[in-house]
Amino acid sequence: MNGRFIGITVAKDLRRRLADPAALVMWFGLPLAIGAMILALSSAGDGAGPRGRLLVADEDESFVSGMLAGAAGQGPLGELFDVTPVDRDEGRRIVDAGDASALLILPAGLQEAVLGEGAVEIRLVTNPAQRILPGMLEEALEIVVEAAFYGERVLGEPARRIADGPPPDSDFFSNDTIVELSTTINTRLRELGDTLSPPVLTVEHVAPDDSDASGTPGFGDLGLIVLPGVIFMSILFIGQGLSSDVWEEKRFGTLRRAVFAPPSMSAFLAGKLLAGAGLVGAAALVGVAVGAVFFDLPLPQAPLAIVWTTFAGVALLVYFVLLQLVASSPRAGNVLTTLVVFPAMMLGGSFFPFEAMPAWMAAIGRWTPNGIAVVRLKEIVAAAPDAAGLLTAALAIGLPALAAGALCGWLLRGAFLMR
């Protein structure tokens, strides 16, 4: 008898929910909508970054100017700029039209000024509509000027001989000249050995840790970081919406008839929770499908993720039903559950992942019922579930939910019905 009554209650509740497509769209569409936004943000950050266009007007056409122009297209600057040779007037027109980041003018006499005692002005004409890339060029150019000044003081004489090229009657330097130049350069550098080496600063590259101590995925996978919280945001909305159904049952008189019917009130409550489990499981399926399609959620972990989310979601539904039963009216119940649901989302990792929260807030949030569920779901989708931790979390969520369910049954049979 109880089994048939539970089945009828489940079918009745599911039919009523299917008759309200607007609520279903909100509950089931939330993971899809936010997942799409996360995907868009992730895709926007996967590119090579902004690139600028640097125009170079080489009016000196010398060894030094050629090295300077070539350096602009190599190394870190080469990753940021496409270098195009132009003449001065053409470069001006392009920059004025806003089609380039900057124009670098290397004037005639540059090599003579760098290797001799003259002076020239290297001009950098920037696009006023751009700030960051031209600013990086200005910084790099200042470093080049400083390096040229000190380099000329140290290696000016051999550099001038190399720039002047071999004698007019030969296409190559003689062996003696090459040995002499190499010896001179080596001697100058050895004299500065105590200054240049060891360096004053030592730079050590440390790769960031892509996972925290709990084994959850790191920031390298934004989708799997945010998705568990988004799924439980949807679950919290579903729990809040379904919990108010006890007031509808009371208003239509079905609750009073259920009290005096042969099946127990526990069977009635079990039917409503099973119907809720079906909707929660469907929402979990949608969320996990989003993770599998867009964020490479491991398919072997999908069944466990759905089961865990459904279990935790039903426990949250029981808590919301209890809040409705202790409220004095439907309006008070809605206010009470709203006062709970939004702080729960904020602290429980739905609005912001725990990794982005202040440490004190994350520490509190991980102990909320939905926070416990989110942490374990992250471990599942990261293919690193901890069986002992999962069992502990199930007990931490499930045992209070059993007590809350028993209290709900008692309130449905007495105090709630008599109001």
C-alpha positions as CSV (number, residue, x, y, z in Angstrom):
1,M,0.0,0.0,0.0
2,N,2.7,2.4,1.0
3,G,4.7,1.7,-2.2
4,R,1.7,2.4,-4.4
5,F,0.9,5.6,-2.5
6,I,4.6,6.7,-2.9
7,G,4.4,6.0,-6.6
8,I,1.2,8.0,-7.0
9,T,2.7,10.9,-5.1
10,V,5.8,10.9,-7.2
11,A,3.8,10.9,-10.5
12,K,1.5,13.6,-9.2
13,D,4.4,15.9,-8.3
14,L,6.3,15.3,-11.5
15,R,3.2,16.1,-13.6
16,R,2.7,19.3,-11.7
17,R,6.3,20.3,-12.3
18,L,6.2,19.5,-16.0
19,A,3.1,21.8,-16.2
20,D,5.4,24.7,-15.1
21,P,7.9,25.0,-17.9
22,A,9.1,28.5,-16.8
23,A,10.5,27.1,-13.5
24,L,12.0,24.1,-15.3
25,V,13.8,26.4,-17.8
26,M,15.3,28.4,-14.9
27,W,16.4,25.4,-13.0
28,F,17.8,23.4,-15.8
29,G,19.0,26.3,-18.0
30,L,21.1,27.8,-15.2
31,P,24.0,25.4,-15.6
32,L,23.9,25.8,-19.4
33,A,23.8,29.6,-19.3
34,I,26.6,30.0,-16.8
35,G,28.6,27.2,-18.4
36,A,28.4,29.0,-21.7
37,M,29.6,32.2,-20.1
38,I,32.5,30.4,-18.5
39,L,33.4,28.8,-21.9
40,A,33.3,32.2,-23.5
41,L,35.7,33.6,-20.9
42,S,38.0,30.6,-21.1
43,S,38.1,30.8,-24.9
44,A,38.9,34.5,-24.8
45,G,41.9,33.8,-22.7
46,D,43.2,31.0,-24.9
47,G,44.5,33.2,-27.7
48,A,48.1,34.4,-28.1
49,G,47.2,37.8,-26.6
50,P,47.1,41.2,-28.3
51,R,49.6,42.0,-31.1
52,G,50.7,45.4,-32.2
53,R,52.2,46.6,-35.5
54,L,55.6,48.3,-35.3
55,L,56.7,50.4,-38.3
56,V,60.5,50.8,-38.7
57,A,61.9,53.6,-40.9
58,D,65.6,52.7,-41.2
59,E,67.2,55.8,-42.7
60,D,70.7,54.8,-41.7
61,E,70.8,51.4,-43.4
62,S,73.9,50.4,-41.4
63,F,75.0,47.5,-39.4
64,V,73.8,49.0,-36.1
65,S,70.5,50.1,-37.4
66,G,69.9,46.7,-39.0
67,M,70.6,45.0,-35.7
68,L,68.2,47.3,-33.9
69,A,65.5,46.8,-36.4
70,G,66.0,43.1,-36.3
71,A,65.9,43.0,-32.5
72,A,62.4,44.5,-32.5
73,G,61.1,41.5,-34.3
74,Q,62.7,38.9,-32.1
75,G,62.5,37.7,-28.5
76,P,59.7,39.0,-26.3
77,L,59.0,42.0,-28.5
78,G,58.6,39.6,-31.5
79,E,55.8,37.9,-29.7
80,L,54.0,41.2,-29.3
81,F,54.7,43.1,-32.5
82,D,54.6,42.5,-36.2
83,V,57.5,44.6,-37.6
84,T,57.0,46.3,-41.0
85,P,59.8,48.3,-42.8
86,V,58.5,51.6,-44.2
87,D,59.8,55.1,-45.0
88,R,59.2,58.0,-42.7
89,D,56.3,59.6,-44.6
90,E,54.4,56.3,-45.2
91,G,54.8,55.4,-41.5
92,R,53.4,58.7,-40.4
93,R,50.3,58.2,-42.6
94,I,49.7,54.7,-41.2
95,V,50.1,55.7,-37.6
96,D,47.9,58.8,-38.1
97,A,45.2,56.5,-39.6
98,G,45.4,54.3,-36.4
99,D,46.6,51.2,-38.2
100,A,49.9,50.8,-36.3
101,S,51.0,50.9,-32.7
102,A,54.1,53.0,-33.3
103,L,56.7,54.2,-35.8
104,L,60.4,53.8,-35.0
105,I,62.6,56.2,-36.9
106,L,66.3,55.3,-37.1
107,P,67.9,58.4,-38.5
108,A,70.9,58.7,-40.8
109,G,74.2,58.8,-38.8
110,L,73.0,56.4,-36.1
111,Q,75.9,54.0,-36.4
112,E,78.4,56.8,-36.4
113,A,76.8,58.3,-33.3
114,V,76.7,54.9,-31.5
115,L,80.2,53.9,-32.3
116,G,81.7,57.4,-32.4
117,E,81.2,60.6,-30.6
118,G,78.3,62.1,-32.5
119,A,74.6,62.4,-31.4
120,V,71.4,61.5,-33.1
121,E,67.8,61.4,-32.0
122,I,65.9,58.1,-32.3
123,R,62.2,59.0,-32.6
124,L,59.3,56.8,-31.5
125,V,55.9,58.1,-32.8
126,T,53.1,56.3,-30.9
127,N,49.5,55.8,-31.6
128,P,47.6,57.9,-29.0
129,A,44.6,55.4,-29.1
130,Q,46.9,52.7,-27.7
131,R,48.5,52.8,-24.3
132,I,50.0,49.5,-23.2
133,L,51.9,48.3,-26.3
134,P,53.5,51.7,-27.2
135,G,54.4,52.0,-23.5
136,M,56.2,48.7,-23.7
137,L,58.1,49.9,-26.7
138,E,59.2,53.1,-24.9
139,E,60.5,51.0,-22.0
140,A,62.4,48.7,-24.3
141,L,63.9,51.6,-26.3
142,E,65.2,53.2,-23.1
143,I,66.9,50.0,-22.2
144,V,68.5,49.8,-25.7
145,V,69.8,53.4,-25.4
146,E,71.4,52.6,-22.0
147,A,72.9,49.4,-23.3
148,A,74.3,51.2,-26.4
149,F,75.9,53.9,-24.1
150,Y,77.7,51.4,-21.9
151,G,78.5,49.0,-24.7
152,E,80.2,51.7,-26.7
153,R,82.4,52.6,-23.6
154,V,83.4,48.9,-23.3
155,L,83.6,47.6,-26.8
156,G,83.5,50.7,-28.9
157,E,86.9,50.3,-30.6
158,P,86.5,46.7,-31.8
159,A,82.9,47.3,-32.7
160,R,83.8,50.2,-34.9
161,R,86.4,48.1,-36.7
162,I,83.8,45.3,-37.3
163,A,81.3,47.9,-38.5
164,D,83.8,49.4,-40.9
165,G,84.2,46.0,-42.5
166,P,87.3,44.4,-44.1
167,P,89.9,46.4,-46.0
168,P,88.9,47.7,-49.4
169,D,91.0,45.2,-51.2
170,S,89.4,42.2,-49.5
171,D,86.0,40.7,-48.8
172,F,87.1,39.2,-45.5
173,F,89.0,40.0,-42.4
174,S,92.4,38.4,-42.2
175,N,93.0,35.7,-39.6
176,D,95.3,37.9,-37.6
177,T,92.6,40.6,-37.5
178,I,90.0,38.2,-36.3
179,V,92.3,36.9,-33.6
180,E,93.1,40.4,-32.5
181,L,89.5,41.5,-32.4
182,S,88.5,38.3,-30.5
183,T,91.3,38.8,-28.0
184,T,90.4,42.4,-27.4
185,I,86.7,41.7,-26.8
186,N,87.6,38.8,-24.5
187,T,90.1,40.9,-22.5
188,R,87.6,43.7,-22.1
189,L,84.9,41.3,-20.8
190,R,87.3,39.6,-18.5
191,E,88.3,42.9,-17.0
192,L,84.6,43.4,-16.1
193,G,84.2,39.9,-14.8
194,D,83.8,40.9,-11.2
195,T,81.1,43.4,-12.2
196,L,79.2,41.3,-14.6
197,S,79.5,37.9,-12.9
198,P,78.0,36.7,-10.6
199,P,74.9,38.7,-11.3
200,V,73.5,40.8,-8.5
201,L,70.1,39.2,-8.9
202,T,69.2,35.6,-9.4
203,V,65.9,34.9,-11.1
204,E,64.4,31.5,-10.4
205,H,61.3,30.4,-12.3
206,V,58.9,28.4,-10.1
207,A,56.0,26.7,-11.9
208,P,52.7,27.4,-10.2
209,D,51.0,24.5,-8.4
210,D,48.0,23.6,-10.5
211,S,46.2,22.0,-7.6
212,D,45.5,22.6,-4.0
213,A,45.9,20.3,-1.0
214,S,42.5,18.9,-1.4
215,G,43.2,17.6,-4.9
216,T,40.7,19.9,-6.6
217,P,41.6,21.1,-10.1
218,G,43.6,24.3,-10.3
219,F,43.0,27.6,-12.1
220,G,44.4,26.0,-15.3
221,D,40.9,24.5,-15.8
222,L,38.4,27.3,-15.1
223,G,35.4,25.2,-16.2
224,L,36.0,22.4,-13.7
225,I,36.8,24.9,-11.0
226,V,33.5,26.8,-11.3
227,L,31.1,24.1,-12.6
228,P,30.5,22.2,-9.3
229,G,29.5,25.4,-7.6
230,V,27.2,26.3,-10.5
231,I,25.5,22.9,-10.4
232,F,24.8,23.4,-6.7
233,M,23.5,26.9,-7.4
234,S,20.9,25.2,-9.6
235,I,20.2,22.6,-6.9
236,L,19.7,25.2,-4.2
237,F,17.1,27.0,-6.5
238,I,15.4,23.7,-7.1
239,G,15.3,22.9,-3.4
240,Q,13.9,26.3,-2.5
241,G,11.2,26.0,-5.2
242,L,10.1,22.5,-4.4
243,S,10.0,23.1,-0.7
244,S,7.2,25.6,-1.0
245,D,5.0,22.8,-2.4
246,V,4.0,21.9,1.2
247,W,2.0,25.1,1.4
248,E,0.3,24.3,-1.9
249,E,-0.6,20.8,-0.6
250,K,-2.1,22.4,2.5
251,R,-4.0,25.1,0.5
252,F,-5.6,22.5,-1.8
253,G,-6.5,20.2,1.1
254,T,-4.4,17.2,-0.1
255,L,-2.2,17.4,3.0
256,R,-5.2,17.0,5.3
257,R,-6.6,14.1,3.3
258,A,-3.1,12.5,3.4
259,V,-3.0,12.6,7.2
260,F,-6.2,10.6,7.5
261,A,-5.4,8.2,4.6
262,P,-4.2,4.6,5.5
263,P,-0.6,5.2,4.2
264,S,1.6,7.0,6.7
265,M,2.6,10.6,6.4
266,S,6.2,9.3,6.0
267,A,5.1,7.7,2.7
268,F,3.7,11.0,1.6
269,L,6.9,12.8,2.4
270,A,9.0,10.1,0.9
271,G,7.0,10.4,-2.4
272,K,7.6,14.1,-2.5
273,L,11.3,13.7,-1.8
274,L,11.6,11.0,-4.5
275,A,9.9,13.4,-7.0
276,G,12.4,16.1,-5.9
277,A,15.2,13.6,-6.4
278,G,14.2,13.0,-9.9
279,L,14.3,16.7,-10.7
280,V,17.6,17.2,-8.9
281,G,19.1,14.2,-10.7
282,A,18.0,15.6,-14.0
283,A,19.6,19.0,-13.2
284,A,22.8,17.1,-12.2
285,L,22.7,15.2,-15.5
286,V,22.5,18.5,-17.4
287,G,25.3,20.1,-15.4
288,V,27.6,17.0,-15.8
289,A,26.8,16.9,-19.5
290,V,27.9,20.5,-19.8
291,G,31.1,19.6,-18.0
292,A,31.7,16.6,-20.3
293,V,31.1,18.5,-23.5
294,F,32.8,21.8,-22.8
295,F,35.3,21.2,-20.0
296,D,36.5,17.7,-20.6
297,L,35.0,16.2,-17.5
298,P,36.2,12.6,-17.4
299,L,33.3,10.4,-18.5
300,P,34.1,7.6,-16.1
301,Q,33.5,10.1,-13.3
302,A,30.1,11.2,-14.6
303,P,27.9,8.5,-12.9
304,L,29.5,9.1,-9.5
305,A,29.1,12.9,-10.0
306,I,25.4,12.5,-10.8
307,V,24.7,10.2,-7.8
308,W,26.6,12.4,-5.4
309,T,24.9,15.5,-6.6
310,T,21.5,13.9,-6.4
311,F,22.1,12.6,-2.8
312,A,23.4,16.0,-1.6
313,G,20.5,17.8,-3.4
314,V,17.9,15.7,-1.7
315,A,19.5,16.4,1.7
316,L,19.3,20.1,0.9
317,L,15.7,19.8,-0.2
318,V,14.9,18.2,3.2
319,Y,16.5,21.2,5.0
320,F,14.4,23.6,2.9
321,V,11.2,21.7,3.6
322,L,11.9,22.0,7.3
323,L,12.4,25.8,7.0
324,Q,9.0,26.0,5.2
325,L,7.3,23.9,8.0
326,V,8.6,26.1,10.8
327,A,7.5,29.3,9.0
328,S,4.2,30.9,9.9
329,S,2.9,31.5,6.3
330,P,3.9,30.9,2.7
331,R,5.3,34.4,2.5
332,A,7.3,33.9,5.7
333,G,8.6,30.6,4.3
334,N,9.7,32.2,1.1
335,V,11.5,35.0,3.0
336,L,13.2,32.5,5.3
337,T,14.4,30.2,2.5
338,T,15.6,33.2,0.5
339,L,17.6,34.5,3.6
340,V,19.3,31.1,3.7
341,V,19.8,30.3,0.0
342,F,21.8,33.4,-1.1
343,P,24.3,33.3,1.8
344,A,24.6,29.6,1.2
345,M,25.5,30.3,-2.4
346,M,27.9,33.0,-1.4
347,L,29.7,30.9,1.2
348,G,29.3,27.5,-0.4
349,G,31.3,28.2,-3.6
350,S,28.5,28.9,-6.0
351,F,29.0,32.6,-6.7
352,F,32.7,32.4,-6.4
353,P,34.9,29.3,-6.2
354,F,36.7,28.6,-2.9
355,E,40.0,29.2,-4.6
356,A,39.1,32.8,-5.2
357,M,37.7,33.5,-1.8
358,P,39.5,35.0,1.2
359,A,40.9,32.2,3.4
360,W,38.5,32.9,6.3
361,M,35.4,32.8,4.1
362,A,36.5,29.7,2.3
363,A,37.2,28.0,5.6
364,I,33.6,28.7,6.7
365,G,32.1,27.9,3.4
366,R,33.6,24.4,3.2
367,W,31.7,23.5,6.3
368,T,28.3,24.5,5.0
369,P,26.1,21.6,3.7
370,N,26.4,22.7,0.1
371,G,30.0,23.7,0.6
372,I,30.9,20.1,1.7
373,A,29.0,18.8,-1.3
374,V,30.8,21.2,-3.7
375,V,34.3,20.2,-2.4
376,R,33.6,16.5,-2.9
377,L,32.1,17.1,-6.3
378,K,35.3,18.9,-7.4
379,E,37.3,15.9,-6.3
380,I,35.1,13.7,-8.4
381,V,35.2,15.7,-11.6
382,A,39.0,16.0,-11.1
383,A,39.1,12.2,-11.2
384,A,40.6,12.2,-7.6
385,P,37.7,11.1,-5.3
386,D,38.7,10.2,-1.8
387,A,36.5,7.3,-0.7
388,A,37.0,8.0,3.0
389,G,36.4,11.7,2.6
390,L,33.3,11.0,0.4
391,L,31.9,8.7,3.1
392,T,32.5,11.3,5.8
393,A,30.9,14.0,3.8
394,A,27.9,11.7,3.1
395,L,27.4,11.2,6.8
396,A,27.9,14.9,7.6
397,I,25.2,15.8,5.1
398,G,22.9,12.7,5.4
399,L,22.6,12.2,9.1
400,P,21.3,15.8,9.9
401,A,19.0,15.4,6.8
402,L,17.6,12.2,8.3
403,A,16.9,14.0,11.6
404,A,15.4,16.9,9.7
405,G,13.2,14.5,7.7
406,A,11.9,12.9,10.9
407,L,11.1,16.4,12.2
408,C,9.3,17.3,9.0
409,G,7.1,14.2,9.3
410,W,6.2,15.1,12.9
411,L,5.4,18.7,11.9
412,L,3.3,17.6,8.9
413,R,1.2,15.4,11.1
414,G,0.6,18.0,13.8
415,A,1.7,21.6,14.2
416,F,1.9,22.5,10.5
417,L,-1.4,21.1,9.6
418,M,-3.2,22.8,12.5
419,R,-2.1,26.3,11.7
